Amino acid sequence: MGVCILVERLYTVLVHDDSSQFKLNALVGAALRGLVQSGADDQAIGAFAAEHRERVAQILGMTAAPVGTVDLQAAIESAVAQGIEKAQSQGRLGKPRRQAGAARRVYVVVAGVRTSVTIPSALFDEVAAAGGGAKEARRRAGQYANQAPDEGNRSGWTVERLRGHLALHEAPGAAQPRH
């Protein structure tokens, strides 16, 4: 019964298309389908597909077009590039990570508990250069972190206070004592 269906499909395809390559593909495809339906193993199907296309073409008096090879590397690169482009256009990719060294974690003790605040490296370096070095900058960060309210962003609070400290330190006449 499977052979009758196979012949009907093959006849339908051959009657409705005049292209010789299409007919060749249909004939070999129908033969492969017959092999699969008959329960042939993978090795027999692969050997038939590789070898019999040219034989069928010779029997029909045609020349078989060479089967094109696929460059898998190029296909994968293209698919990945399209996927990344689509994700970027839809906003599905995360924000780029910060560069190493963009922020510095400073460990402080707040209410007897060791914690840390994150300070931009450039700001920390400015505070250190303003006076006392890195040790003094860490001490100031700890002092401001202790003054921060318990709820909220302790790092943000500390950064604001350090910027205020720099503004006062750099103000004209700030270094001169007042009498």
N, C-alpha and C positions, 0 to 999 in steps of 0.2 A: 504494500500500500504506500509506503514512503517513496518508492521509486516512481509511482504514478504522479504524486504531488511534485516531485523533483522534475519530471519531464514536463508537466504542465507549466511550472514556473519558467523553466528554460525556454519552452516554446513561446510563452507570452513575452519574455524578454527579447528573444530573437526576432519576433515578428514586429515589435513596436519600436525598434531602434535599428537604424541602418549602419551605424558605425561599426567597423570591423573590430576595433579595439574593445568596444563595449561588449560585442558578442563574445570575444575571446575571454574577457573578464567574467562574463556571465556564465560561460561554459565551465571554466575552471572553478569558479565560485560554487556552482551547482554541484560539481564533482566533489569539492571539499566538504560541502554540506552533507552530501551523501555519505562520505567517509565518517564524518563526525556522528551522524545519526546511526550509522551501523555499529558504532562503538570502537572504532579504530583507535589505537593508542597515539599519543602525542608525536612519537618519533615517526610513525608511518605518515601522519598528516603533514608534518613538517617536510619530510622527504618528498612527498607528492607535490606540495606547493612549490618547492624550490625547483623541481625537475620537470614537471609535466606541463607547465605553461608553455614552454618552448616547443614541446612535442605536439601539443594540441594546435599551436599556431602553424607548425609545419604540415600537419594533417589537413588543416583547413586551407593551406596555401597562402598563409599570411606571414608577415614578419612581426614578431612580438616586440613591442616597445620595451626598452630596458626598464626594469623596476628601479625606481629612484631610491636612493639611500637617504636616510634622515640623519642629519647632524644633531645628535642628542644634546651635546653641549650647548649649541646655539639655541635649540628649542627650550632648554631649561633656563638659560640666561634670559631669553625673551619673556618667558612666562613669569619669572621672578621680577623682572623689571616692570612688567605690566601690573603685577600684583602690588608692588611697592607704590607705583604711581597711583593706582586706584585707591590704596589705603591712605596715601597722603592727601589726595583730593577730597576724600570723605572725612579727613581729620581723625583717622583711627590710629595713627602712629603717635607715640608719646613724645613729649617734649625732649629735645636733646639734653643729655646729661651735662651738668656743669663741668667746666674744665677743672682738672686737678689743680688744687692750690687756690681756687676761687674763694674758698671760705676756710676759716681756721676754727677748730673746736677747742675751746678753752675750758678746762675743768675747774669748777669752783665748788665751794661748800656753802650751801644755803640752808639755814635752820638746822645745822648739824648733819645734813645729808649731802653726799657728794653727787653732783650733777654736772652738766656741761651747758655752755651757751655757744652758739655759732656766730662768729663775727667775720665779716669780709676781710680777707687777708690784707687788702690795701689799707683798710681802716686800722687794723691792728698794727701794721707797719708804721702808719702815720703817728699813732699814739705812742708807739715805742720810740720813734725818732724825735717826738716833741719833748721827751725828757724821761730819763730813767731806764730806757731800754725795754726789752721784752718782759723782764721780771716786773717792772713797774706797770706795764700795759696789762699783764695778767692780774696784778693786784687791783688795778682800777676796774677791770672787767668783773672781778669777784665782788668788789664794793658795790658797783651798780646792780649786779645780779641780786645781791642781798636786799637792795632797796625796792626791787620790782614787786608788784602785787602778786599774790599767789595765783590768781586766775589770769589767763592771758598768755601772751607770747613773751616769755622771759628774755629770749635772745633779742627780739625786736626792741624791747625796753632798754636792754643794755646797749645795743647799737645806737639808739637815739641819744642816750646819755653820753656815750663816748664821742659822738659827733658834736654834741653841745660842749663837751670839754675841749675838743679841738678848736671850736669856734672861739671860745673864751681865751684859749691859749694863744691863738693867732691874731686876736684883736689888737689894734694899735694901742700901745701904752699898757698892755696887760703884763708885760714883763717888768715894768717899772713899779717900784713900791710907792704907795700913796702915803703922804704924811700930812 
